[in-house]
Amino acid sequence: MAASIVTGTAHAHAEEPEPAPPTSPAEAKPSPQIEPADAPARSVQVFPTPLEPPPPGRTTFDIDPVADAAIIGVALGFAGILDLINSTGEIRPQQISPNFHRSQLIAIDRGALHQPFDDNAGTLSNIGVLTAGAFAVIDPILTGFRENSVQAGIVDGFLYAESFSLTFALTNVAKLAVRRPRPKAYIDAENHKGDPNYMNADTDSSLSFFSGHASTVAAIGATATYLAFARSPNSVRPWLTLVLAATLTTFVSYERVRAGAHFPTDVIAGSLAGTGIGIAVPHFHRTADIKQRRVWVGFAPAERGEGGSAMLNAVF
């Protein structure tokens, strides 16, 4: 079964004029094909060359509806199952040693235990995540209007969904693997110090690393910024998107620490993970990358037939 490719372009066209027919067979240009792995050029050329150079000043993105939908579905399903497992309480939370002292924490994290926790901070961080999610839904619709292309809007929608789902899955895997106690769990353990019957039974209290709020907002913000720079490079839009994305990520991260849900290193790690995925997803869907030989292994014969040299190169 062949899967169709949906393409989103970075330029709007009200009406595409029909191309004029070539005047002679010699002027007819065949559509570019991906060079096969056994092409002779691959064994002798050292440096990779694009099969189809991207149009100047223009960035396009391609998606495969079947492959990308499968990635999104698997990631969301995997993350959702982990959420269900964590919600049952069957995963035993990490127990804080009775001899543990605050001085053993990373220096940047110690302040999280010296502050009064604010329950309203959790609500504010939730609002920040919902704001980022709303933007991820609205921006592809705006792209469709800006580019005058429904396909461009669909492509952006897939990219946002893929960034979010992969970040969601990675976050839950990290939480379950690390099981770091939250700041509130440390305070609770300190309040019961000396009690031999005390045991933390709340699974959620041991899911501090890393912050899902910070990683989600960072992923959406990074994807939004990448697309803005690709689609509107000569305008204020990408810079405004970058500032707003960074501001919202910082705000949500700060509120998660104020709520006692995370240490500073938890939100920093979450922001880094989300930003990395949010950049990588649209980058690997660029049409120029899909249609060129991105990684190239070549062998260059030396002069006079005296041996040769092998090189590994990549095009970014």
ROKOLMAR-153253 format. One record per residue (C-alpha): residue number from 1; residue in three letters; x, y, z negated. Coordinates in Angstrom, 3 decimals. Each point is the difference from the previous one (the first is absolute). Layout:
# residues N
R  pavo  drenvex        c1        c2        c3
R   NUM      Ala         X         Y         Z
...
END
This chain:
# residues 316
R  pavo  drenvex        c1        c2        c3
R     1      Met     0.000     0.000     0.000
R     2      Ala     1.524     3.323     1.004
R     3      Ala    -0.250     2.945    -2.367
R     4      Ser    -0.504     3.454     1.400
R     5      Ile     2.204     2.891    -1.073
R     6      Val    -1.538     3.266    -1.175
R     7      Thr     2.173     3.013     0.662
R     8      Gly    -0.095     3.388    -1.709
R     9      Thr     1.721     2.906     1.709
R    10      Ala     1.243     3.230    -1.468
R    11      His    -1.474     2.239     2.681
R    12      Ala    -3.603     0.874     0.696
R    13      His    -1.357    -0.224     3.522
R    14      Ala    -3.454     1.221     0.859
R    15      Glu    -0.094    -1.941     3.255
R    16      Glu     2.651    -2.247     1.451
R    17      Pro     0.399     0.747     3.709
R    18      Glu     0.198    -3.017     2.238
R    19      Pro     3.585    -0.541     1.178
R    20      Ala     0.618     0.641     3.647
R    21      Pro     0.703    -3.178     2.000
R    22      Pro     3.635    -0.442     1.048
R    23      Thr     0.798     1.070     3.515
R    24      Ser     2.082    -3.090     0.649
R    25      Pro     0.645    -3.381    -1.662
R    26      Ala     3.482     1.200    -0.935
R    27      Glu    -1.487     2.745    -2.165
R    28      Ala    -2.232    -2.394    -1.916
R    29      Lys     1.439    -0.656    -3.456
R    30      Pro    -0.857    -3.312    -1.671
R    31      Ser    -1.199     0.179    -3.567
R    32      Pro     2.881    -0.573    -2.449
R    33      Gln     0.381    -3.474    -1.399
R    34      Ile     1.730    -1.086    -3.193
R    35      Glu     3.355    -1.474     0.918
R    36      Pro     0.134    -3.741    -0.772
R    37      Ala     2.434    -1.392    -2.529
R    38      Asp     1.914    -1.931     2.696
R    39      Ala     0.591     3.067     2.196
R    40      Pro     3.612     0.076     1.260
R    41      Ala     0.482     3.558    -1.294
R    42      Arg    -0.374    -1.208    -3.574
R    43      Ser     3.167    -2.085     0.233
R    44      Val     2.309     2.704     1.361
R    45      Gln    -1.254     3.408    -1.157
R    46      Val     1.136     1.171    -3.406
R    47      Phe    -2.374     2.879    -0.689
R    48      Pro    -3.803    -0.322    -0.046
R    49      Thr    -1.880     2.074     2.546
R    50      Pro    -3.699     0.872    -0.137
R    51      Leu    -2.032    -1.895     2.543
R    52      Glu    -2.401     2.918     0.303
R    53      Pro     1.239     3.361    -1.339
R    54      Pro    -2.724     1.879    -1.898
R    55      Pro    -1.420     3.100     1.685
R    56      Pro     1.829     3.156    -1.177
R    57      Gly    -1.666     1.772    -2.905
R    58      Arg    -2.563    -2.717    -0.442
R    59      Thr    -0.443    -2.799    -2.522
R    60      Thr    -2.434    -2.856     0.461
R    61      Phe    -1.074    -2.854    -2.252
R    62      Asp    -1.234    -3.477     0.917
R    63      Ile    -1.856    -2.554    -2.080
R    64      Asp    -1.023    -3.564     0.609
R    65      Pro    -3.540    -0.290    -1.439
R    66      Val     0.391    -3.721    -0.719
R    67      Ala     3.490     0.042    -1.533
R    68      Asp    -0.466     3.204    -1.968
R    69      Ala    -3.450    -0.983    -1.223
R    70      Ala     1.470    -3.312    -1.165
R    71      Ile     2.762     1.802    -1.909
R    72      Ile    -2.524     2.299    -1.647
R    73      Gly    -2.342    -2.863    -0.873
R    74      Val     2.721    -2.223    -1.446
R    75      Ala     1.503     2.836    -2.057
R    76      Leu    -3.350     1.116    -1.390
R    77      Gly    -1.067    -3.573    -0.719
R    78      Phe     3.268    -0.809    -1.748
R    79      Ala    -0.110     3.166    -2.094
R    80      Gly    -3.665    -0.539    -0.843
R    81      Ile     0.613    -3.550    -1.219
R    82      Leu     2.826     1.211    -2.215
R    83      Asp    -2.356     2.641    -1.431
R    84      Leu    -2.560    -2.687    -0.796
R    85      Ile     2.604    -2.191    -1.676
R    86      Asn     1.216     2.907    -2.101
R    87      Ser    -3.572     0.853    -1.017
R    88      Thr    -0.686    -3.453    -1.479
R    89      Gly     2.594     0.383    -2.744
R    90      Glu     1.575    -3.358     0.832
R    91      Ile     3.357     1.660     0.648
R    92      Arg     1.671     0.383    -3.373
R    93      Pro     1.256     3.579    -0.446
R    94      Gln     3.590     0.736    -0.799
R    95      Gln     0.539     0.128    -3.772
R    96      Ile     2.099     2.835    -1.391
R    97      Ser     2.697    -1.168    -2.384
R    98      Pro    -0.607     1.024    -3.635
R    99      Asn     3.600     1.237    -0.099
R   100      Phe    -0.369     2.155     3.104
R   101      His     0.870     3.682    -0.447
R   102      Arg    -0.800     2.979     2.217
R   103      Ser     3.684     0.716     0.435
R   104      Gln     0.264    -3.165     2.092
R   105      Leu    -2.173     1.525     2.725
R   106      Ile     1.512     1.802     2.975
R   107      Ala     0.645     3.590    -1.052
R   108      Ile    -2.501     1.453     2.454
R   109      Asp    -2.729    -2.303    -1.352
R   110      Arg     0.322     0.812    -3.678
R   111      Gly    -1.983     3.212     0.288
R   112      Ala    -3.081    -1.976     1.060
R   113      Leu    -0.253    -1.312    -3.578
R   114      His     0.465     3.388    -1.656
R   115      Gln    -2.977     1.698     1.642
R   116      Pro    -3.675    -0.023    -1.009
R   117      Phe    -1.946    -2.122     2.480
R   118      Asp    -2.851     1.735     1.811
R   119      Asp    -2.972    -2.131     1.125
R   120      Asn    -1.035     2.730     2.462
R   121      Ala     3.311    -0.491     1.804
R   122      Gly    -1.165    -3.410     1.161
R   123      Thr    -3.109     1.557     1.521
R   124      Leu     2.057     2.664     1.753
R   125      Ser     2.334    -2.612     1.466
R   126      Asn    -3.008    -1.952     1.304
R   127      Ile    -1.289     3.153     1.681
R   128      Gly     3.406     0.422     1.639
R   129      Val    -0.116    -3.520     1.424
R   130      Leu    -3.555     0.506     1.272
R   131      Thr     1.096     3.255     1.651
R   132      Ala     2.810    -1.799     1.829
R   133      Gly    -2.389    -2.785     1.031
R   134      Ala    -2.521     2.504     1.334
R   135      Phe     2.738     1.647     2.052
R   136      Ala     0.997    -3.386     1.464
R   137      Val    -3.599    -0.397     1.221
R   138      Ile    -0.500     3.547     1.263
R   139      Asp     3.368     0.541     1.705
R   140      Pro    -0.476    -2.703     2.703
R   141      Ile    -3.363     1.553     0.832
R   142      Leu     1.653     3.409     0.334
R   143      Thr     2.704    -1.582     2.150
R   144      Gly    -2.661    -1.247     2.395
R   145      Phe    -1.252     3.560     0.428
R   146      Arg     3.445     1.624     0.115
R   147      Glu     1.320    -2.440     2.585
R   148      Asn    -3.331    -0.267     1.805
R   149      Ser     0.499    -3.759    -0.225
R   150      Val    -2.032    -2.574    -1.903
R   151      Gln     2.873    -2.455     0.373
R   152      Ala     2.409     2.375    -1.755
R   153      Gly    -2.398     0.201    -2.935
R   154      Ile    -0.319    -3.795    -0.146
R   155      Val     3.775    -0.387     0.060
R   156      Asp     0.441     2.425    -2.907
R   157      Gly    -2.719    -1.787    -1.948
R   158      Phe     1.846    -3.309     0.409
R   159      Leu     3.282     1.577    -1.082
R   160      Tyr    -1.501     1.443    -3.184
R   161      Ala    -1.717    -3.298    -0.805
R   162      Glu     3.192    -1.976     0.547
R   163      Ser     2.093     2.353    -2.144
R   164      Phe    -2.523    -0.197    -2.832
R   165      Ser    -0.508    -3.777     0.131
R   166      Leu     3.724    -0.836     0.061
R   167      Thr     0.642     2.422    -2.856
R   168      Phe    -2.885    -1.466    -1.984
R   169      Ala     1.349    -3.523     0.435
R   170      Leu     3.601     0.919    -0.859
R   171      Thr    -1.153     1.913    -3.086
R   172      Asn    -1.973    -2.933    -1.379
R   173      Val     2.836    -2.434     0.661
R   174      Ala     2.421     2.276    -1.860
R   175      Lys    -2.382     0.445    -2.936
R   176      Leu    -0.518    -3.730    -0.410
R   177      Ala     3.682    -0.822     0.442
R   178      Val     1.414     2.641    -2.367
R   179      Arg    -2.811     0.247    -2.590
R   180      Arg     1.457     3.068    -1.669
R   181      Pro    -2.022     1.229    -3.001
R   182      Arg    -1.648     3.377     0.365
R   183      Pro     0.958     2.886    -2.314
R   184      Lys    -3.256    -0.475    -1.912
R   185      Ala     0.994    -3.619    -0.650
R   186      Tyr     3.280     1.151    -1.542
R   187      Ile    -1.834     2.423    -2.293
R   188      Asp    -2.465    -2.715    -0.986
R   189      Ala     2.857    -2.395    -0.772
R   190      Glu     1.693     2.652    -2.142
R   191      Asn    -3.226     0.544    -1.932
R   192      His    -0.122    -3.745    -0.791
R   193      Lys     3.672    -0.376    -0.793
R   194      Gly     0.414    -2.476    -2.831
R   195      Asp    -3.348    -1.698     0.681
R   196      Pro     0.804    -3.683     0.687
R   197      Asn    -3.499    -0.615     1.397
R   198      Tyr     0.144     2.743     2.630
R   199      Met     0.066    -1.081     3.634
R   200      Asn    -0.809     1.999     3.099
R   201      Ala    -2.722    -1.826     1.939
R   202      Asp    -0.861     2.679     2.585
R   203      Thr     1.380    -0.996     3.420
R   204      Asp    -0.398     3.513     1.394
R   205      Ser     2.230     1.415    -2.738
R   206      Ser     2.897    -1.856     1.605
R   207      Leu    -0.383     1.292     3.550
R   208      Ser     1.990     3.212    -0.229
R   209      Phe     2.562    -0.553     2.770
R   210      Phe    -0.565     1.431     2.408
R   211      Ser    -2.797     2.564     0.223
R   212      Gly    -2.698    -0.898     2.493
R   213      His    -1.411     3.523    -0.104
R   214      Ala     3.360     1.525     0.919
R   215      Ser     0.786    -2.576     2.692
R   216      Thr    -3.421     0.362     1.650
R   217      Val     0.062     3.794     0.174
R   218      Ala     3.631    -0.023     1.171
R   219      Ala    -0.739    -2.535     2.766
R   220      Ile    -2.973     1.955     1.337
R   221      Gly     1.909     3.274    -0.255
R   222      Ala     3.045    -1.408     1.802
R   223      Thr    -2.112    -1.397     2.841
R   224      Ala    -1.883     3.288     0.289
R   225      Thr     3.264     1.950     0.115
R   226      Tyr     1.557    -2.312     2.605
R   227      Leu    -3.043     0.261     2.260
R   228      Ala    -0.174     3.767    -0.435
R   229      Phe     3.626     0.435     1.066
R   230      Ala    -0.554    -2.362     2.946
R   231      Arg    -3.234     1.528     1.239
R   232      Ser     0.525     3.685    -0.832
R   233      Pro     3.794     0.516    -0.083
R   234      Asn    -0.040     3.678     0.900
R   235      Ser    -2.568     1.205    -2.495
R   236      Val    -0.374     0.676    -3.706
R   237      Arg    -2.178    -3.108    -0.442
R   238      Pro     2.789    -2.561    -0.711
R   239      Trp     1.721     2.247    -2.531
R   240      Leu    -3.278     0.753    -1.737
R   241      Thr    -0.789    -3.733    -0.073
R   242      Leu     3.415    -0.757    -1.479
R   243      Val    -0.407     2.574    -2.776
R   244      Leu    -3.531    -1.117    -0.861
R   245      Ala     0.966    -3.688     0.027
R   246      Ala     2.982     0.578    -2.278
R   247      Thr    -2.053     2.204    -2.313
R   248      Leu    -2.839    -2.518    -0.307
R   249      Thr     2.416    -2.887    -0.607
R   250      Thr     1.788     1.994    -2.697
R   251      Phe    -3.296     1.000    -1.617
R   252      Val    -1.340    -3.556    -0.115
R   253      Ser     3.319    -1.329    -1.314
R   254      Tyr     0.113     2.614    -2.753
R   255      Glu    -3.566    -0.755    -1.073
R   256      Arg     0.708    -3.740    -0.165
R   257      Val     2.858     0.674    -2.408
R   258      Arg    -2.152     2.410    -2.025
R   259      Ala    -2.685    -2.680    -0.253
R   260      Gly     2.471    -2.429    -1.575
R   261      Ala    -0.473    -2.441     2.860
R   262      His     3.515     0.215     1.446
R   263      Phe     3.557     0.983    -0.716
R   264      Pro     1.722     2.536     2.276
R   265      Thr     2.004    -2.779     1.665
R   266      Asp    -3.265    -1.801     0.812
R   267      Val    -1.386     2.934     1.954
R   268      Ile     3.356     0.725     1.637
R   269      Ala     0.280    -3.590     1.200
R   270      Gly    -3.614     0.031     1.175
R   271      Ser     0.524     3.234     1.920
R   272      Leu     3.118    -1.382     1.679
R   273      Ala    -1.702    -3.258     0.978
R   274      Gly    -3.070     1.773     1.359
R   275      Thr     2.046     2.548     1.917
R   276      Gly     2.126    -2.707     1.595
R   277      Ile    -2.999    -1.999     1.193
R   278      Gly    -1.863     3.139     1.061
R   279      Ile     2.889     0.991     2.266
R   280      Ala     0.859    -3.466     1.300
R   281      Val    -3.512    -0.927     1.170
R   282      Pro    -0.509     2.839     2.536
R   283      His     3.671    -0.087     0.979
R   284      Phe    -0.161    -3.651     1.063
R   285      His    -3.165     0.710     2.013
R   286      Arg     1.569     2.625     2.228
R   287      Thr    -0.516    -0.883     3.635
R   288      Ala     3.628     0.783     0.800
R   289      Asp     1.154    -2.568    -2.554
R   290      Ile    -2.429    -2.679     1.164
R   291      Lys     1.033     0.315     3.654
R   292      Gln     3.756     0.085    -0.468
R   293      Arg     2.555    -2.526    -1.131
R   294      Arg     0.440     1.331    -3.518
R   295      Val     2.732    -2.421    -1.103
R   296      Trp     2.651    -1.019     2.476
R   297      Val     2.855    -2.491    -0.175
R   298      Gly     2.489     0.364     2.833
R   299      Phe     3.384    -1.247     1.117
R   300      Ala     2.396     2.336     1.807
R   301      Pro     2.854    -1.689     1.879
R   302      Ala     3.392     1.618    -0.472
R   303      Glu     2.073     1.252     2.898
R   304      Arg     2.021    -2.586     1.993
R   305      Gly    -2.135    -2.765    -1.454
R   306      Glu     1.863    -0.024    -3.324
R   307      Gly    -2.775    -0.943    -2.376
R   308      Gly    -2.830     2.326    -0.850
R   309      Ser    -1.971     1.569    -2.827
R   310      Ala    -3.446    -0.678    -1.423
R   311      Met    -2.136     2.789    -1.433
R   312      Leu    -3.331     0.289    -1.756
R   313      Asn    -1.842     3.255     0.609
R   314      Ala    -3.458     1.352    -0.667
R   315      Val    -2.101     2.808     1.406
R   316      Phe    -1.987     2.134    -2.452
END
